[in-house]
Amino acid sequence: MNQIEEDIKLQIKPRTTEAVLLQIPVDAMRSLEEVAASRDMSIDALLKFYIGNGLREDKAKLFSDRQKHIN
């Protein structure tokens, strides 16, 4: 591995997880399977990706709203 590859090596810290049971409509599940396959991902990874993106957006909005109230 060269120096550039070593510098950009992804460091993932293990985090505690919790199992969740979701009821997902069959048509939505088929769409998830299709998108996951097109991205060469598991459905589990795709759902985590979607949840992570949504959380980041909502947290950013909450932070922005708080800043407006402070100023």
PyMOL Python script that loads the backbone (N, CA, C, O; Angstrom):
from pymol import cmd

cmd.read_pdbstr("""\
ATOM      1  N   MET A   1       0.861  -1.180   0.000  1.00  0.00           N
ATOM      2  CA  MET A   1       0.000   0.000   0.000  1.00  0.00           C
ATOM      3  C   MET A   1       0.900   1.234   0.000  1.00  0.00           C
ATOM      4  O   MET A   1       1.841   1.317   0.789  1.00  0.00           O
ATOM      5  N   ASN A   2       0.615   2.188  -0.880  1.00  0.00           N
ATOM      6  CA  ASN A   2       1.448   3.377  -0.940  1.00  0.00           C
ATOM      7  C   ASN A   2       0.990   4.405   0.101  1.00  0.00           C
ATOM      8  O   ASN A   2      -0.025   4.207   0.769  1.00  0.00           O
ATOM      9  N   GLN A   3       1.728   5.481   0.233  1.00  0.00           N
ATOM     10  CA  GLN A   3       1.463   6.483   1.267  1.00  0.00           C
ATOM     11  C   GLN A   3       0.082   7.125   1.119  1.00  0.00           C
ATOM     12  O   GLN A   3      -0.595   7.361   2.120  1.00  0.00           O
ATOM     13  N   ILE A   4      -0.345   7.409  -0.111  1.00  0.00           N
ATOM     14  CA  ILE A   4      -1.647   8.036  -0.333  1.00  0.00           C
ATOM     15  C   ILE A   4      -2.754   7.100   0.134  1.00  0.00           C
ATOM     16  O   ILE A   4      -3.689   7.536   0.805  1.00  0.00           O
ATOM     17  N   GLU A   5      -2.660   5.813  -0.215  1.00  0.00           N
ATOM     18  CA  GLU A   5      -3.669   4.855   0.219  1.00  0.00           C
ATOM     19  C   GLU A   5      -3.702   4.755   1.737  1.00  0.00           C
ATOM     20  O   GLU A   5      -4.775   4.628   2.328  1.00  0.00           O
ATOM     21  N   GLU A   6      -2.541   4.809   2.366  1.00  0.00           N
ATOM     22  CA  GLU A   6      -2.487   4.741   3.822  1.00  0.00           C
ATOM     23  C   GLU A   6      -3.113   5.982   4.457  1.00  0.00           C
ATOM     24  O   GLU A   6      -3.749   5.883   5.506  1.00  0.00           O
ATOM     25  N   ASP A   7      -2.943   7.135   3.840  1.00  0.00           N
ATOM     26  CA  ASP A   7      -3.486   8.382   4.374  1.00  0.00           C
ATOM     27  C   ASP A   7      -5.009   8.432   4.307  1.00  0.00           C
ATOM     28  O   ASP A   7      -5.650   9.029   5.172  1.00  0.00           O
ATOM     29  N   ILE A   8      -5.590   7.807   3.282  1.00  0.00           N
ATOM     30  CA  ILE A   8      -7.042   7.885   3.133  1.00  0.00           C
ATOM     31  C   ILE A   8      -7.745   6.602   3.590  1.00  0.00           C
ATOM     32  O   ILE A   8      -8.926   6.403   3.303  1.00  0.00           O
ATOM     33  N   LYS A   9      -7.038   5.760   4.279  1.00  0.00           N
ATOM     34  CA  LYS A   9      -7.612   4.506   4.774  1.00  0.00           C
ATOM     35  C   LYS A   9      -8.775   4.824   5.715  1.00  0.00           C
ATOM     36  O   LYS A   9      -8.638   5.628   6.638  1.00  0.00           O
ATOM     37  N   LEU A  10      -9.913   4.187   5.473  1.00  0.00           N
ATOM     38  CA  LEU A  10     -11.118   4.414   6.261  1.00  0.00           C
ATOM     39  C   LEU A  10     -10.968   3.771   7.635  1.00  0.00           C
ATOM     40  O   LEU A  10     -10.658   2.585   7.748  1.00  0.00           O
ATOM     41  N   GLN A  11     -11.189   4.558   8.664  1.00  0.00           N
ATOM     42  CA  GLN A  11     -11.119   4.068  10.035  1.00  0.00           C
ATOM     43  C   GLN A  11     -12.530   4.038  10.606  1.00  0.00           C
ATOM     44  O   GLN A  11     -13.123   5.086  10.864  1.00  0.00           O
ATOM     45  N   ILE A  12     -13.061   2.854  10.802  1.00  0.00           N
ATOM     46  CA  ILE A  12     -14.404   2.715  11.345  1.00  0.00           C
ATOM     47  C   ILE A  12     -14.303   2.202  12.768  1.00  0.00           C
ATOM     48  O   ILE A  12     -13.708   1.156  13.027  1.00  0.00           O
ATOM     49  N   LYS A  13     -14.895   2.957  13.687  1.00  0.00           N
ATOM     50  CA  LYS A  13     -14.906   2.544  15.083  1.00  0.00           C
ATOM     51  C   LYS A  13     -16.126   1.673  15.326  1.00  0.00           C
ATOM     52  O   LYS A  13     -17.234   2.033  14.928  1.00  0.00           O
ATOM     53  N   PRO A  14     -15.935   0.524  15.980  1.00  0.00           N
ATOM     54  CA  PRO A  14     -17.108  -0.299  16.281  1.00  0.00           C
ATOM     55  C   PRO A  14     -18.068   0.440  17.206  1.00  0.00           C
ATOM     56  O   PRO A  14     -17.645   1.094  18.159  1.00  0.00           O
ATOM     57  N   ARG A  15     -19.355   0.332  16.920  1.00  0.00           N
ATOM     58  CA  ARG A  15     -20.361   0.997  17.747  1.00  0.00           C
ATOM     59  C   ARG A  15     -21.372  -0.039  18.217  1.00  0.00           C
ATOM     60  O   ARG A  15     -21.625  -1.033  17.537  1.00  0.00           O
ATOM     61  N   THR A  16     -21.934   0.204  19.368  1.00  0.00           N
ATOM     62  CA  THR A  16     -22.972  -0.659  19.887  1.00  0.00           C
ATOM     63  C   THR A  16     -24.193  -0.555  18.984  1.00  0.00           C
ATOM     64  O   THR A  16     -24.547   0.534  18.534  1.00  0.00           O
ATOM     65  N   THR A  17     -24.830  -1.676  18.723  1.00  0.00           N
ATOM     66  CA  THR A  17     -26.004  -1.670  17.856  1.00  0.00           C
ATOM     67  C   THR A  17     -27.214  -2.232  18.597  1.00  0.00           C
ATOM     68  O   THR A  17     -27.092  -2.866  19.644  1.00  0.00           O
ATOM     69  N   GLU A  18     -28.371  -1.980  18.023  1.00  0.00           N
ATOM     70  CA  GLU A  18     -29.619  -2.493  18.566  1.00  0.00           C
ATOM     71  C   GLU A  18     -30.462  -2.998  17.399  1.00  0.00           C
ATOM     72  O   GLU A  18     -30.608  -2.308  16.391  1.00  0.00           O
ATOM     73  N   ALA A  19     -31.005  -4.181  17.533  1.00  0.00           N
ATOM     74  CA  ALA A  19     -31.849  -4.755  16.485  1.00  0.00           C
ATOM     75  C   ALA A  19     -33.229  -4.098  16.515  1.00  0.00           C
ATOM     76  O   ALA A  19     -33.775  -3.811  17.580  1.00  0.00           O
ATOM     77  N   VAL A  20     -33.781  -3.866  15.314  1.00  0.00           N
ATOM     78  CA  VAL A  20     -35.099  -3.247  15.172  1.00  0.00           C
ATOM     79  C   VAL A  20     -35.888  -4.066  14.154  1.00  0.00           C
ATOM     80  O   VAL A  20     -35.357  -4.458  13.115  1.00  0.00           O
ATOM     81  N   LEU A  21     -37.140  -4.315  14.455  1.00  0.00           N
ATOM     82  CA  LEU A  21     -38.023  -5.003  13.524  1.00  0.00           C
ATOM     83  C   LEU A  21     -38.885  -3.956  12.837  1.00  0.00           C
ATOM     84  O   LEU A  21     -39.568  -3.176  13.501  1.00  0.00           O
ATOM     85  N   LEU A  22     -38.855  -3.937  11.499  1.00  0.00           N
ATOM     86  CA  LEU A  22     -39.636  -2.969  10.732  1.00  0.00           C
ATOM     87  C   LEU A  22     -40.630  -3.689   9.839  1.00  0.00           C
ATOM     88  O   LEU A  22     -40.314  -4.720   9.245  1.00  0.00           O
ATOM     89  N   GLN A  23     -41.817  -3.148   9.750  1.00  0.00           N
ATOM     90  CA  GLN A  23     -42.802  -3.625   8.793  1.00  0.00           C
ATOM     91  C   GLN A  23     -42.696  -2.714   7.578  1.00  0.00           C
ATOM     92  O   GLN A  23     -43.045  -1.536   7.652  1.00  0.00           O
ATOM     93  N   ILE A  24     -42.216  -3.252   6.462  1.00  0.00           N
ATOM     94  CA  ILE A  24     -42.011  -2.471   5.239  1.00  0.00           C
ATOM     95  C   ILE A  24     -42.961  -2.994   4.169  1.00  0.00           C
ATOM     96  O   ILE A  24     -43.020  -4.203   3.943  1.00  0.00           O
ATOM     97  N   PRO A  25     -43.706  -2.113   3.504  1.00  0.00           N
ATOM     98  CA  PRO A  25     -44.600  -2.574   2.432  1.00  0.00           C
ATOM     99  C   PRO A  25     -43.827  -3.380   1.385  1.00  0.00           C
ATOM    100  O   PRO A  25     -42.673  -3.084   1.079  1.00  0.00           O
ATOM    101  N   VAL A  26     -44.486  -4.397   0.850  1.00  0.00           N
ATOM    102  CA  VAL A  26     -43.840  -5.308  -0.101  1.00  0.00           C
ATOM    103  C   VAL A  26     -43.267  -4.552  -1.299  1.00  0.00           C
ATOM    104  O   VAL A  26     -42.154  -4.848  -1.733  1.00  0.00           O
ATOM    105  N   ASP A  27     -44.004  -3.585  -1.837  1.00  0.00           N
ATOM    106  CA  ASP A  27     -43.506  -2.850  -3.000  1.00  0.00           C
ATOM    107  C   ASP A  27     -42.267  -2.026  -2.643  1.00  0.00           C
ATOM    108  O   ASP A  27     -41.351  -1.906  -3.456  1.00  0.00           O
ATOM    109  N   ALA A  28     -42.234  -1.464  -1.444  1.00  0.00           N
ATOM    110  CA  ALA A  28     -41.055  -0.710  -1.010  1.00  0.00           C
ATOM    111  C   ALA A  28     -39.867  -1.656  -0.837  1.00  0.00           C
ATOM    112  O   ALA A  28     -38.732  -1.301  -1.155  1.00  0.00           O
ATOM    113  N   MET A  29     -40.134  -2.865  -0.329  1.00  0.00           N
ATOM    114  CA  MET A  29     -39.054  -3.840  -0.149  1.00  0.00           C
ATOM    115  C   MET A  29     -38.473  -4.241  -1.495  1.00  0.00           C
ATOM    116  O   MET A  29     -37.258  -4.390  -1.627  1.00  0.00           O
ATOM    117  N   ARG A  30     -39.332  -4.416  -2.499  1.00  0.00           N
ATOM    118  CA  ARG A  30     -38.841  -4.767  -3.850  1.00  0.00           C
ATOM    119  C   ARG A  30     -37.985  -3.633  -4.414  1.00  0.00           C
ATOM    120  O   ARG A  30     -36.974  -3.882  -5.071  1.00  0.00           O
ATOM    121  N   SER A  31     -38.387  -2.400  -4.159  1.00  0.00           N
ATOM    122  CA  SER A  31     -37.592  -1.253  -4.619  1.00  0.00           C
ATOM    123  C   SER A  31     -36.251  -1.212  -3.903  1.00  0.00           C
ATOM    124  O   SER A  31     -35.220  -0.941  -4.520  1.00  0.00           O
ATOM    125  N   LEU A  32     -36.263  -1.483  -2.596  1.00  0.00           N
ATOM    126  CA  LEU A  32     -35.005  -1.527  -1.844  1.00  0.00           C
ATOM    127  C   LEU A  32     -34.074  -2.601  -2.395  1.00  0.00           C
ATOM    128  O   LEU A  32     -32.873  -2.373  -2.540  1.00  0.00           O
ATOM    129  N   GLU A  33     -34.628  -3.769  -2.699  1.00  0.00           N
ATOM    130  CA  GLU A  33     -33.819  -4.857  -3.266  1.00  0.00           C
ATOM    131  C   GLU A  33     -33.201  -4.442  -4.603  1.00  0.00           C
ATOM    132  O   GLU A  33     -32.033  -4.723  -4.872  1.00  0.00           O
ATOM    133  N   GLU A  34     -33.992  -3.776  -5.427  1.00  0.00           N
ATOM    134  CA  GLU A  34     -33.513  -3.332  -6.743  1.00  0.00           C
ATOM    135  C   GLU A  34     -32.391  -2.302  -6.605  1.00  0.00           C
ATOM    136  O   GLU A  34     -31.358  -2.411  -7.264  1.00  0.00           O
ATOM    137  N   VAL A  35     -32.600  -1.309  -5.748  1.00  0.00           N
ATOM    138  CA  VAL A  35     -31.589  -0.262  -5.568  1.00  0.00           C
ATOM    139  C   VAL A  35     -30.325  -0.855  -4.932  1.00  0.00           C
ATOM    140  O   VAL A  35     -29.212  -0.538  -5.351  1.00  0.00           O
ATOM    141  N   ALA A  36     -30.497  -1.705  -3.932  1.00  0.00           N
ATOM    142  CA  ALA A  36     -29.344  -2.330  -3.266  1.00  0.00           C
ATOM    143  C   ALA A  36     -28.518  -3.133  -4.276  1.00  0.00           C
ATOM    144  O   ALA A  36     -27.290  -3.051  -4.288  1.00  0.00           O
ATOM    145  N   ALA A  37     -29.195  -3.899  -5.112  1.00  0.00           N
ATOM    146  CA  ALA A  37     -28.484  -4.695  -6.124  1.00  0.00           C
ATOM    147  C   ALA A  37     -27.741  -3.797  -7.103  1.00  0.00           C
ATOM    148  O   ALA A  37     -26.613  -4.102  -7.491  1.00  0.00           O
ATOM    149  N   SER A  38     -28.367  -2.686  -7.508  1.00  0.00           N
ATOM    150  CA  SER A  38     -27.724  -1.787  -8.470  1.00  0.00           C
ATOM    151  C   SER A  38     -26.494  -1.111  -7.882  1.00  0.00           C
ATOM    152  O   SER A  38     -25.589  -0.711  -8.614  1.00  0.00           O
ATOM    153  N   ARG A  39     -26.462  -0.984  -6.554  1.00  0.00           N
ATOM    154  CA  ARG A  39     -25.317  -0.367  -5.877  1.00  0.00           C
ATOM    155  C   ARG A  39     -24.346  -1.403  -5.323  1.00  0.00           C
ATOM    156  O   ARG A  39     -23.362  -1.052  -4.672  1.00  0.00           O
ATOM    157  N   ASP A  40     -24.622  -2.675  -5.580  1.00  0.00           N
ATOM    158  CA  ASP A  40     -23.809  -3.781  -5.070  1.00  0.00           C
ATOM    159  C   ASP A  40     -23.695  -3.700  -3.543  1.00  0.00           C
ATOM    160  O   ASP A  40     -22.610  -3.823  -2.975  1.00  0.00           O
ATOM    161  N   MET A  41     -24.848  -3.490  -2.899  1.00  0.00           N
ATOM    162  CA  MET A  41     -24.925  -3.373  -1.440  1.00  0.00           C
ATOM    163  C   MET A  41     -25.966  -4.357  -0.927  1.00  0.00           C
ATOM    164  O   MET A  41     -26.826  -4.820  -1.677  1.00  0.00           O
ATOM    165  N   SER A  42     -25.876  -4.665   0.349  1.00  0.00           N
ATOM    166  CA  SER A  42     -26.949  -5.430   0.983  1.00  0.00           C
ATOM    167  C   SER A  42     -28.092  -4.461   1.312  1.00  0.00           C
ATOM    168  O   SER A  42     -27.885  -3.250   1.401  1.00  0.00           O
ATOM    169  N   ILE A  43     -29.289  -5.005   1.489  1.00  0.00           N
ATOM    170  CA  ILE A  43     -30.421  -4.166   1.877  1.00  0.00           C
ATOM    171  C   ILE A  43     -30.147  -3.536   3.238  1.00  0.00           C
ATOM    172  O   ILE A  43     -30.491  -2.376   3.466  1.00  0.00           O
ATOM    173  N   ASP A  44     -29.536  -4.284   4.133  1.00  0.00           N
ATOM    174  CA  ASP A  44     -29.180  -3.779   5.463  1.00  0.00           C
ATOM    175  C   ASP A  44     -28.277  -2.552   5.344  1.00  0.00           C
ATOM    176  O   ASP A  44     -28.505  -1.539   6.006  1.00  0.00           O
ATOM    177  N   ALA A  45     -27.262  -2.648   4.504  1.00  0.00           N
ATOM    178  CA  ALA A  45     -26.332  -1.519   4.324  1.00  0.00           C
ATOM    179  C   ALA A  45     -27.041  -0.326   3.697  1.00  0.00           C
ATOM    180  O   ALA A  45     -26.791   0.817   4.082  1.00  0.00           O
ATOM    181  N   LEU A  46     -27.929  -0.585   2.729  1.00  0.00           N
ATOM    182  CA  LEU A  46     -28.659   0.501   2.085  1.00  0.00           C
ATOM    183  C   LEU A  46     -29.574   1.214   3.081  1.00  0.00           C
ATOM    184  O   LEU A  46     -29.636   2.444   3.094  1.00  0.00           O
ATOM    185  N   LEU A  47     -30.280   0.454   3.908  1.00  0.00           N
ATOM    186  CA  LEU A  47     -31.142   1.063   4.921  1.00  0.00           C
ATOM    187  C   LEU A  47     -30.328   1.899   5.903  1.00  0.00           C
ATOM    188  O   LEU A  47     -30.741   3.003   6.259  1.00  0.00           O
ATOM    189  N   LYS A  48     -29.185   1.396   6.342  1.00  0.00           N
ATOM    190  CA  LYS A  48     -28.321   2.161   7.248  1.00  0.00           C
ATOM    191  C   LYS A  48     -27.840   3.439   6.573  1.00  0.00           C
ATOM    192  O   LYS A  48     -27.750   4.487   7.211  1.00  0.00           O
ATOM    193  N   PHE A  49     -27.534   3.352   5.288  1.00  0.00           N
ATOM    194  CA  PHE A  49     -27.108   4.526   4.518  1.00  0.00           C
ATOM    195  C   PHE A  49     -28.223   5.570   4.479  1.00  0.00           C
ATOM    196  O   PHE A  49     -27.990   6.747   4.752  1.00  0.00           O
ATOM    197  N   TYR A  50     -29.447   5.125   4.136  1.00  0.00           N
ATOM    198  CA  TYR A  50     -30.587   6.045   4.088  1.00  0.00           C
ATOM    199  C   TYR A  50     -30.873   6.661   5.459  1.00  0.00           C
ATOM    200  O   TYR A  50     -31.104   7.866   5.561  1.00  0.00           O
ATOM    201  N   ILE A  51     -30.861   5.855   6.493  1.00  0.00           N
ATOM    202  CA  ILE A  51     -31.111   6.366   7.845  1.00  0.00           C
ATOM    203  C   ILE A  51     -30.034   7.364   8.245  1.00  0.00           C
ATOM    204  O   ILE A  51     -30.342   8.422   8.796  1.00  0.00           O
ATOM    205  N   GLY A  52     -28.782   7.041   7.976  1.00  0.00           N
ATOM    206  CA  GLY A  52     -27.677   7.949   8.301  1.00  0.00           C
ATOM    207  C   GLY A  52     -27.806   9.280   7.592  1.00  0.00           C
ATOM    208  O   GLY A  52     -27.603  10.332   8.199  1.00  0.00           O
ATOM    209  N   ASN A  53     -28.147   9.246   6.292  1.00  0.00           N
ATOM    210  CA  ASN A  53     -28.311  10.499   5.534  1.00  0.00           C
ATOM    211  C   ASN A  53     -29.457  11.329   6.091  1.00  0.00           C
ATOM    212  O   ASN A  53     -29.319  12.539   6.271  1.00  0.00           O
ATOM    213  N   GLY A  54     -30.579  10.691   6.363  1.00  0.00           N
ATOM    214  CA  GLY A  54     -31.728  11.408   6.914  1.00  0.00           C
ATOM    215  C   GLY A  54     -31.422  12.011   8.274  1.00  0.00           C
ATOM    216  O   GLY A  54     -31.798  13.149   8.555  1.00  0.00           O
ATOM    217  N   LEU A  55     -30.741  11.249   9.115  1.00  0.00           N
ATOM    218  CA  LEU A  55     -30.376  11.772  10.437  1.00  0.00           C
ATOM    219  C   LEU A  55     -29.441  12.969  10.343  1.00  0.00           C
ATOM    220  O   LEU A  55     -29.611  13.956  11.058  1.00  0.00           O
ATOM    221  N   ARG A  56     -28.440  12.877   9.446  1.00  0.00           N
ATOM    222  CA  ARG A  56     -27.506  14.003   9.291  1.00  0.00           C
ATOM    223  C   ARG A  56     -28.242  15.260   8.835  1.00  0.00           C
ATOM    224  O   ARG A  56     -27.970  16.354   9.328  1.00  0.00           O
ATOM    225  N   GLU A  57     -29.172  15.107   7.896  1.00  0.00           N
ATOM    226  CA  GLU A  57     -29.945  16.261   7.421  1.00  0.00           C
ATOM    227  C   GLU A  57     -30.777  16.863   8.545  1.00  0.00           C
ATOM    228  O   GLU A  57     -30.790  18.080   8.732  1.00  0.00           O
ATOM    229  N   ASP A  58     -31.474  16.006   9.294  1.00  0.00           N
ATOM    230  CA  ASP A  58     -32.319  16.508  10.382  1.00  0.00           C
ATOM    231  C   ASP A  58     -31.503  17.135  11.497  1.00  0.00           C
ATOM    232  O   ASP A  58     -31.896  18.160  12.053  1.00  0.00           O
ATOM    233  N   LYS A  59     -30.367  16.529  11.831  1.00  0.00           N
ATOM    234  CA  LYS A  59     -29.509  17.092  12.884  1.00  0.00           C
ATOM    235  C   LYS A  59     -28.947  18.439  12.442  1.00  0.00           C
ATOM    236  O   LYS A  59     -28.850  19.361  13.252  1.00  0.00           O
ATOM    237  N   ALA A  60     -28.580  18.562  11.181  1.00  0.00           N
ATOM    238  CA  ALA A  60     -28.071  19.835  10.667  1.00  0.00           C
ATOM    239  C   ALA A  60     -29.158  20.905  10.735  1.00  0.00           C
ATOM    240  O   ALA A  60     -28.884  22.052  11.087  1.00  0.00           O
ATOM    241  N   LYS A  61     -30.395  20.526  10.396  1.00  0.00           N
ATOM    242  CA  LYS A  61     -31.498  21.480  10.466  1.00  0.00           C
ATOM    243  C   LYS A  61     -31.761  21.897  11.907  1.00  0.00           C
ATOM    244  O   LYS A  61     -31.977  23.078  12.181  1.00  0.00           O
ATOM    245  N   LEU A  62     -31.745  20.942  12.827  1.00  0.00           N
ATOM    246  CA  LEU A  62     -31.942  21.274  14.244  1.00  0.00           C
ATOM    247  C   LEU A  62     -30.858  22.226  14.735  1.00  0.00           C
ATOM    248  O   LEU A  62     -31.147  23.185  15.451  1.00  0.00           O
ATOM    249  N   PHE A  63     -29.612  21.962  14.350  1.00  0.00           N
ATOM    250  CA  PHE A  63     -28.510  22.821  14.756  1.00  0.00           C
ATOM    251  C   PHE A  63     -28.689  24.216  14.175  1.00  0.00           C
ATOM    252  O   PHE A  63     -28.474  25.214  14.862  1.00  0.00           O
ATOM    253  N   SER A  64     -29.083  24.282  12.905  1.00  0.00           N
ATOM    254  CA  SER A  64     -29.301  25.572  12.245  1.00  0.00           C
ATOM    255  C   SER A  64     -30.427  26.349  12.924  1.00  0.00           C
ATOM    256  O   SER A  64     -30.315  27.555  13.142  1.00  0.00           O
ATOM    257  N   ASP A  65     -31.513  25.649  13.256  1.00  0.00           N
ATOM    258  CA  ASP A  65     -32.637  26.302  13.937  1.00  0.00           C
ATOM    259  C   ASP A  65     -32.212  26.834  15.301  1.00  0.00           C
ATOM    260  O   ASP A  65     -32.634  27.923  15.692  1.00  0.00           O
ATOM    261  N   ARG A  66     -31.404  26.105  16.018  1.00  0.00           N
ATOM    262  CA  ARG A  66     -30.925  26.548  17.327  1.00  0.00           C
ATOM    263  C   ARG A  66     -30.058  27.786  17.199  1.00  0.00           C
ATOM    264  O   ARG A  66     -30.143  28.700  18.019  1.00  0.00           O
ATOM    265  N   GLN A  67     -29.213  27.814  16.157  1.00  0.00           N
ATOM    266  CA  GLN A  67     -28.339  28.958  15.935  1.00  0.00           C
ATOM    267  C   GLN A  67     -29.160  30.221  15.643  1.00  0.00           C
ATOM    268  O   GLN A  67     -28.789  31.315  16.070  1.00  0.00           O
ATOM    269  N   LYS A  68     -30.254  30.070  14.929  1.00  0.00           N
ATOM    270  CA  LYS A  68     -31.116  31.219  14.620  1.00  0.00           C
ATOM    271  C   LYS A  68     -31.706  31.808  15.876  1.00  0.00           C
ATOM    272  O   LYS A  68     -31.850  33.025  15.991  1.00  0.00           O
ATOM    273  N   HIS A  69     -32.057  30.934  16.842  1.00  0.00           N
ATOM    274  CA  HIS A  69     -32.653  31.408  18.097  1.00  0.00           C
ATOM    275  C   HIS A  69     -31.627  32.062  19.018  1.00  0.00           C
ATOM    276  O   HIS A  69     -31.974  32.918  19.833  1.00  0.00           O
ATOM    277  N   ILE A  70     -30.358  31.656  18.887  1.00  0.00           N
ATOM    278  CA  ILE A  70     -29.293  32.217  19.720  1.00  0.00           C
ATOM    279  C   ILE A  70     -28.926  33.613  19.231  1.00  0.00           C
ATOM    280  O   ILE A  70     -28.672  34.507  20.038  1.00  0.00           O
ATOM    281  N   ASN A  71     -28.898  33.800  17.931  1.00  0.00           N
ATOM    282  CA  ASN A  71     -28.469  35.079  17.344  1.00  0.00           C
ATOM    283  C   ASN A  71     -29.560  36.050  17.349  1.00  0.00           C
ATOM    284  O   ASN A  71     -29.382  37.180  16.895  1.00  0.00           O
TER     285      ASN A  71
END
""", "prot")
cmd.dss("prot")
cmd.show_as("cartoon", "prot")
cmd.util.cbc("prot")
cmd.orient("prot")
